[in-house]
Amino acid sequence: MLKERTKIGLDAARKDGRIGGRKPKLKPRQQQEILQLVRKGKKTAADAARLFGVHRATVRRLLQKNLAA
């Protein structure tokens, strides 16, 4: 019964356009800026992470996702 109510609630939220999960730490514009800085060699991934106040792993994931695409 609990699973059913949870599923109904999640379906209703999706129908209203709400999605679950954590919000991204970096906005799309910030992500693009990081990609440009690192690709042009102006900043290392670690420097970019410090500049934007995120962990190095966040920048690494962003780079891997976008360099693979």
Phi and psi in radians as a Rosetta constraint file:
Dihedral C 1 N 2 CA 2 C 2 CIRCULARHARMONIC -1.145 0.35
Dihedral N 2 CA 2 C 2 N 3 CIRCULARHARMONIC -0.733 0.35
Dihedral C 2 N 3 CA 3 C 3 CIRCULARHARMONIC -1.061 0.35
Dihedral N 3 CA 3 C 3 N 4 CIRCULARHARMONIC -0.697 0.35
Dihedral C 3 N 4 CA 4 C 4 CIRCULARHARMONIC -1.114 0.35
Dihedral N 4 CA 4 C 4 N 5 CIRCULARHARMONIC -0.800 0.35
Dihedral C 4 N 5 CA 5 C 5 CIRCULARHARMONIC -1.155 0.35
Dihedral N 5 CA 5 C 5 N 6 CIRCULARHARMONIC -0.649 0.35
Dihedral C 5 N 6 CA 6 C 6 CIRCULARHARMONIC -1.110 0.35
Dihedral N 6 CA 6 C 6 N 7 CIRCULARHARMONIC -0.789 0.35
Dihedral C 6 N 7 CA 7 C 7 CIRCULARHARMONIC -1.088 0.35
Dihedral N 7 CA 7 C 7 N 8 CIRCULARHARMONIC -0.739 0.35
Dihedral C 7 N 8 CA 8 C 8 CIRCULARHARMONIC -1.083 0.35
Dihedral N 8 CA 8 C 8 N 9 CIRCULARHARMONIC -0.760 0.35
Dihedral C 8 N 9 CA 9 C 9 CIRCULARHARMONIC -1.121 0.35
Dihedral N 9 CA 9 C 9 N 10 CIRCULARHARMONIC -0.750 0.35
Dihedral C 9 N 10 CA 10 C 10 CIRCULARHARMONIC -1.149 0.35
Dihedral N 10 CA 10 C 10 N 11 CIRCULARHARMONIC -0.718 0.35
Dihedral C 10 N 11 CA 11 C 11 CIRCULARHARMONIC -1.086 0.35
Dihedral N 11 CA 11 C 11 N 12 CIRCULARHARMONIC -0.716 0.35
Dihedral C 11 N 12 CA 12 C 12 CIRCULARHARMONIC -1.135 0.35
Dihedral N 12 CA 12 C 12 N 13 CIRCULARHARMONIC -0.701 0.35
Dihedral C 12 N 13 CA 13 C 13 CIRCULARHARMONIC -1.132 0.35
Dihedral N 13 CA 13 C 13 N 14 CIRCULARHARMONIC -0.752 0.35
Dihedral C 13 N 14 CA 14 C 14 CIRCULARHARMONIC -1.103 0.35
Dihedral N 14 CA 14 C 14 N 15 CIRCULARHARMONIC -0.685 0.35
Dihedral C 14 N 15 CA 15 C 15 CIRCULARHARMONIC -1.095 0.35
Dihedral N 15 CA 15 C 15 N 16 CIRCULARHARMONIC -0.594 0.35
Dihedral C 15 N 16 CA 16 C 16 CIRCULARHARMONIC -1.415 0.35
Dihedral N 16 CA 16 C 16 N 17 CIRCULARHARMONIC -0.021 0.35
Dihedral C 16 N 17 CA 17 C 17 CIRCULARHARMONIC 1.576 0.35
Dihedral N 17 CA 17 C 17 N 18 CIRCULARHARMONIC 0.137 0.35
Dihedral C 17 N 18 CA 18 C 18 CIRCULARHARMONIC -1.590 0.35
Dihedral N 18 CA 18 C 18 N 19 CIRCULARHARMONIC 2.432 0.35
Dihedral C 18 N 19 CA 19 C 19 CIRCULARHARMONIC -2.083 0.35
Dihedral N 19 CA 19 C 19 N 20 CIRCULARHARMONIC 2.670 0.35
Dihedral C 19 N 20 CA 20 C 20 CIRCULARHARMONIC -1.554 0.35
Dihedral N 20 CA 20 C 20 N 21 CIRCULARHARMONIC 3.069 0.35
Dihedral C 20 N 21 CA 21 C 21 CIRCULARHARMONIC 1.776 0.35
Dihedral N 21 CA 21 C 21 N 22 CIRCULARHARMONIC 3.011 0.35
Dihedral C 21 N 22 CA 22 C 22 CIRCULARHARMONIC -1.377 0.35
Dihedral N 22 CA 22 C 22 N 23 CIRCULARHARMONIC 2.514 0.35
Dihedral C 22 N 23 CA 23 C 23 CIRCULARHARMONIC -1.312 0.35
Dihedral N 23 CA 23 C 23 N 24 CIRCULARHARMONIC 2.555 0.35
Dihedral C 23 N 24 CA 24 C 24 CIRCULARHARMONIC -1.080 0.35
Dihedral N 24 CA 24 C 24 N 25 CIRCULARHARMONIC 2.462 0.35
Dihedral C 24 N 25 CA 25 C 25 CIRCULARHARMONIC -1.223 0.35
Dihedral N 25 CA 25 C 25 N 26 CIRCULARHARMONIC -0.584 0.35
Dihedral C 25 N 26 CA 26 C 26 CIRCULARHARMONIC -1.936 0.35
Dihedral N 26 CA 26 C 26 N 27 CIRCULARHARMONIC 2.372 0.35
Dihedral C 26 N 27 CA 27 C 27 CIRCULARHARMONIC -1.309 0.35
Dihedral N 27 CA 27 C 27 N 28 CIRCULARHARMONIC 2.770 0.35
Dihedral C 27 N 28 CA 28 C 28 CIRCULARHARMONIC -0.940 0.35
Dihedral N 28 CA 28 C 28 N 29 CIRCULARHARMONIC -0.670 0.35
Dihedral C 28 N 29 CA 29 C 29 CIRCULARHARMONIC -1.140 0.35
Dihedral N 29 CA 29 C 29 N 30 CIRCULARHARMONIC -0.688 0.35
Dihedral C 29 N 30 CA 30 C 30 CIRCULARHARMONIC -1.149 0.35
Dihedral N 30 CA 30 C 30 N 31 CIRCULARHARMONIC -0.677 0.35
Dihedral C 30 N 31 CA 31 C 31 CIRCULARHARMONIC -1.077 0.35
Dihedral N 31 CA 31 C 31 N 32 CIRCULARHARMONIC -0.771 0.35
Dihedral C 31 N 32 CA 32 C 32 CIRCULARHARMONIC -1.100 0.35
Dihedral N 32 CA 32 C 32 N 33 CIRCULARHARMONIC -0.698 0.35
Dihedral C 32 N 33 CA 33 C 33 CIRCULARHARMONIC -1.110 0.35
Dihedral N 33 CA 33 C 33 N 34 CIRCULARHARMONIC -0.740 0.35
Dihedral C 33 N 34 CA 34 C 34 CIRCULARHARMONIC -1.084 0.35
Dihedral N 34 CA 34 C 34 N 35 CIRCULARHARMONIC -0.796 0.35
Dihedral C 34 N 35 CA 35 C 35 CIRCULARHARMONIC -1.034 0.35
Dihedral N 35 CA 35 C 35 N 36 CIRCULARHARMONIC -0.753 0.35
Dihedral C 35 N 36 CA 36 C 36 CIRCULARHARMONIC -1.128 0.35
Dihedral N 36 CA 36 C 36 N 37 CIRCULARHARMONIC -0.801 0.35
Dihedral C 36 N 37 CA 37 C 37 CIRCULARHARMONIC -1.054 0.35
Dihedral N 37 CA 37 C 37 N 38 CIRCULARHARMONIC -0.765 0.35
Dihedral C 37 N 38 CA 38 C 38 CIRCULARHARMONIC -1.296 0.35
Dihedral N 38 CA 38 C 38 N 39 CIRCULARHARMONIC -0.730 0.35
Dihedral C 38 N 39 CA 39 C 39 CIRCULARHARMONIC -1.106 0.35
Dihedral N 39 CA 39 C 39 N 40 CIRCULARHARMONIC -0.681 0.35
Dihedral C 39 N 40 CA 40 C 40 CIRCULARHARMONIC -1.383 0.35
Dihedral N 40 CA 40 C 40 N 41 CIRCULARHARMONIC -0.136 0.35
Dihedral C 40 N 41 CA 41 C 41 CIRCULARHARMONIC 1.423 0.35
Dihedral N 41 CA 41 C 41 N 42 CIRCULARHARMONIC 0.223 0.35
Dihedral C 41 N 42 CA 42 C 42 CIRCULARHARMONIC -1.323 0.35
Dihedral N 42 CA 42 C 42 N 43 CIRCULARHARMONIC -0.497 0.35
Dihedral C 42 N 43 CA 43 C 43 CIRCULARHARMONIC -2.432 0.35
Dihedral N 43 CA 43 C 43 N 44 CIRCULARHARMONIC 2.617 0.35
Dihedral C 43 N 44 CA 44 C 44 CIRCULARHARMONIC -1.462 0.35
Dihedral N 44 CA 44 C 44 N 45 CIRCULARHARMONIC 2.952 0.35
Dihedral C 44 N 45 CA 45 C 45 CIRCULARHARMONIC -1.068 0.35
Dihedral N 45 CA 45 C 45 N 46 CIRCULARHARMONIC -0.694 0.35
Dihedral C 45 N 46 CA 46 C 46 CIRCULARHARMONIC -1.157 0.35
Dihedral N 46 CA 46 C 46 N 47 CIRCULARHARMONIC -0.712 0.35
Dihedral C 46 N 47 CA 47 C 47 CIRCULARHARMONIC -1.129 0.35
Dihedral N 47 CA 47 C 47 N 48 CIRCULARHARMONIC -0.730 0.35
Dihedral C 47 N 48 CA 48 C 48 CIRCULARHARMONIC -1.114 0.35
Dihedral N 48 CA 48 C 48 N 49 CIRCULARHARMONIC -0.683 0.35
Dihedral C 48 N 49 CA 49 C 49 CIRCULARHARMONIC -1.085 0.35
Dihedral N 49 CA 49 C 49 N 50 CIRCULARHARMONIC -0.781 0.35
Dihedral C 49 N 50 CA 50 C 50 CIRCULARHARMONIC -1.095 0.35
Dihedral N 50 CA 50 C 50 N 51 CIRCULARHARMONIC -0.739 0.35
Dihedral C 50 N 51 CA 51 C 51 CIRCULARHARMONIC -1.045 0.35
Dihedral N 51 CA 51 C 51 N 52 CIRCULARHARMONIC -0.690 0.35
Dihedral C 51 N 52 CA 52 C 52 CIRCULARHARMONIC -1.720 0.35
Dihedral N 52 CA 52 C 52 N 53 CIRCULARHARMONIC 0.008 0.35
Dihedral C 52 N 53 CA 53 C 53 CIRCULARHARMONIC 1.236 0.35
Dihedral N 53 CA 53 C 53 N 54 CIRCULARHARMONIC 0.613 0.35
Dihedral C 53 N 54 CA 54 C 54 CIRCULARHARMONIC -2.163 0.35
Dihedral N 54 CA 54 C 54 N 55 CIRCULARHARMONIC 2.938 0.35
Dihedral C 54 N 55 CA 55 C 55 CIRCULARHARMONIC -1.312 0.35
Dihedral N 55 CA 55 C 55 N 56 CIRCULARHARMONIC 2.669 0.35
Dihedral C 55 N 56 CA 56 C 56 CIRCULARHARMONIC -1.001 0.35
Dihedral N 56 CA 56 C 56 N 57 CIRCULARHARMONIC -0.623 0.35
Dihedral C 56 N 57 CA 57 C 57 CIRCULARHARMONIC -1.108 0.35
Dihedral N 57 CA 57 C 57 N 58 CIRCULARHARMONIC -0.571 0.35
Dihedral C 57 N 58 CA 58 C 58 CIRCULARHARMONIC -1.108 0.35
Dihedral N 58 CA 58 C 58 N 59 CIRCULARHARMONIC -0.771 0.35
Dihedral C 58 N 59 CA 59 C 59 CIRCULARHARMONIC -1.195 0.35
Dihedral N 59 CA 59 C 59 N 60 CIRCULARHARMONIC -0.725 0.35
Dihedral C 59 N 60 CA 60 C 60 CIRCULARHARMONIC -1.045 0.35
Dihedral N 60 CA 60 C 60 N 61 CIRCULARHARMONIC -0.772 0.35
Dihedral C 60 N 61 CA 61 C 61 CIRCULARHARMONIC -1.064 0.35
Dihedral N 61 CA 61 C 61 N 62 CIRCULARHARMONIC -0.754 0.35
Dihedral C 61 N 62 CA 62 C 62 CIRCULARHARMONIC -1.052 0.35
Dihedral N 62 CA 62 C 62 N 63 CIRCULARHARMONIC -0.787 0.35
Dihedral C 62 N 63 CA 63 C 63 CIRCULARHARMONIC -1.139 0.35
Dihedral N 63 CA 63 C 63 N 64 CIRCULARHARMONIC -0.777 0.35
Dihedral C 63 N 64 CA 64 C 64 CIRCULARHARMONIC -1.092 0.35
Dihedral N 64 CA 64 C 64 N 65 CIRCULARHARMONIC -0.734 0.35
Dihedral C 64 N 65 CA 65 C 65 CIRCULARHARMONIC -1.119 0.35
Dihedral N 65 CA 65 C 65 N 66 CIRCULARHARMONIC -0.710 0.35
Dihedral C 65 N 66 CA 66 C 66 CIRCULARHARMONIC -1.531 0.35
Dihedral N 66 CA 66 C 66 N 67 CIRCULARHARMONIC -0.459 0.35
Dihedral C 66 N 67 CA 67 C 67 CIRCULARHARMONIC -1.380 0.35
Dihedral N 67 CA 67 C 67 N 68 CIRCULARHARMONIC -0.467 0.35
Dihedral C 67 N 68 CA 68 C 68 CIRCULARHARMONIC -1.327 0.35
Dihedral N 68 CA 68 C 68 N 69 CIRCULARHARMONIC -0.484 0.35
